[in-house]
């Protein structure tokens, strides 16, 4: 639709409109995609239904209750992610859960010379 997307495993993540001005030189090139742990939401989050959030299935490698939040070490299509979710999340090691990736908060980096493209 005239916008940009990043391929992540088997997924195409639609990138925010603010990305269009800087991404043209990177079409078809490999980049590093970053997403902060607080921008990966669990199934109980209201963000999961948002238009900018892409739901994906993830395997919980390790769930670490930290009191005010739970850190989830996840694998999605062979890629390791870390999510910070509210303490109401009851996921345990080995569970397959749905998480939402907030595409408006994606960061992109050029692999060479390791420069920020979209931060």
C-alpha positions as CSV (number, residue, x, y, z in Angstrom):
1,X,0.0,0.0,0.0
2,X,2.9,2.4,-0.6
3,X,4.3,1.9,2.9
4,X,7.2,-0.2,4.2
5,X,7.3,-3.5,6.0
6,X,10.1,-5.5,7.8
7,X,10.2,-9.2,7.4
8,X,10.5,-11.0,10.7
9,X,10.5,-14.8,10.4
10,X,7.4,-15.6,8.5
11,X,5.8,-12.2,9.3
12,X,5.7,-8.9,7.5
13,X,5.6,-6.1,10.1
14,X,4.1,-2.9,8.7
15,X,6.4,0.0,9.7
16,X,5.1,3.3,10.9
17,X,4.5,6.1,8.4
18,X,7.3,8.1,10.0
19,X,9.7,5.5,8.5
20,X,9.0,6.3,4.9
21,X,11.3,9.3,4.7
22,X,14.4,7.2,5.6
23,X,13.7,3.7,4.4
24,X,13.9,4.0,0.6
25,X,17.7,3.2,0.4
26,X,17.2,0.1,2.5
27,X,14.5,-1.7,0.4
28,X,15.6,-5.3,0.0
29,X,18.5,-5.0,2.4
30,X,19.0,-6.8,5.7
31,X,18.7,-4.6,8.7
32,X,18.5,-5.2,12.5
33,X,15.1,-4.8,13.9
34,X,14.7,-3.8,17.5
35,X,11.7,-3.7,19.8
36,X,11.9,-2.8,23.5
37,X,10.6,-5.4,25.9
38,X,7.8,-3.0,27.1
39,X,6.5,-2.9,23.5
40,X,5.7,-6.6,23.4
41,X,2.3,-7.1,25.0
42,X,0.7,-10.2,26.5
43,X,-2.7,-11.6,25.6
44,X,-4.4,-9.7,28.4
45,X,-3.2,-6.3,27.3
46,X,-5.6,-3.9,25.7
47,X,-2.8,-3.2,23.1
48,X,-3.2,-6.7,21.6
49,X,-6.3,-5.6,19.7
50,X,-4.8,-2.4,18.5
51,X,-4.4,-1.9,14.7
52,X,-0.7,-1.3,15.0
53,X,0.0,-4.4,17.1
54,X,0.8,-7.7,15.3
55,X,-0.2,-10.8,17.3
56,X,2.3,-13.7,17.1
57,X,2.7,-17.1,18.8
58,X,5.7,-17.3,21.1
59,X,7.2,-20.1,23.1
60,X,8.0,-19.1,26.7
61,X,11.6,-20.2,27.4
62,X,11.7,-18.6,30.8
63,X,9.1,-16.7,32.8
64,X,10.7,-14.5,35.6
65,X,8.2,-12.9,38.1
66,X,9.9,-9.7,39.2
67,X,7.1,-8.4,41.5
68,X,5.8,-5.4,39.6
69,X,6.3,-7.1,36.2
70,X,7.1,-10.5,34.6
71,X,10.0,-10.8,32.2
72,X,9.3,-13.4,29.5
73,X,12.2,-14.8,27.5
74,X,10.4,-15.9,24.3
75,X,11.2,-17.5,21.0
76,X,9.2,-16.5,17.8
77,X,10.1,-18.1,14.6
78,X,13.6,-19.0,15.9
79,X,14.2,-15.4,17.1
80,X,14.7,-14.7,20.8
81,X,12.7,-11.8,22.4
82,X,12.3,-10.5,25.9
83,X,8.9,-9.0,27.0
84,X,8.1,-7.1,30.1
85,X,4.4,-7.8,31.0
86,X,2.2,-7.0,34.0
87,X,2.3,-9.4,37.0
88,X,-1.1,-10.8,36.1
89,X,0.5,-12.8,33.3
90,X,0.5,-16.4,34.4
91,X,2.6,-17.8,31.5
92,X,5.1,-20.5,32.6
93,X,8.2,-22.1,31.0
94,X,7.2,-24.1,27.9
95,X,3.9,-22.4,27.3
96,X,2.9,-21.2,23.8
97,X,1.3,-17.8,24.1
98,X,0.1,-15.0,21.9
99,X,2.0,-11.7,22.3
100,X,1.5,-8.5,20.4
101,X,4.4,-6.7,18.7
102,X,3.7,-2.9,18.7
103,X,4.9,-1.9,15.2
104,X,4.7,1.8,15.9
105,X,7.7,1.4,18.3
106,X,10.0,-0.6,16.0
107,X,13.7,0.5,15.7
108,X,15.8,-0.3,12.7
109,X,19.6,-0.3,12.4
110,X,21.9,-0.6,9.4
111,X,24.1,-3.6,9.9
112,X,27.0,-1.8,8.4
113,X,28.1,0.7,9.7
114,X,25.9,-0.1,12.7
115,X,24.0,3.1,12.5
116,X,20.4,3.9,13.5
117,X,18.0,4.1,10.6
118,X,14.7,4.5,12.6
119,X,14.9,5.1,16.3
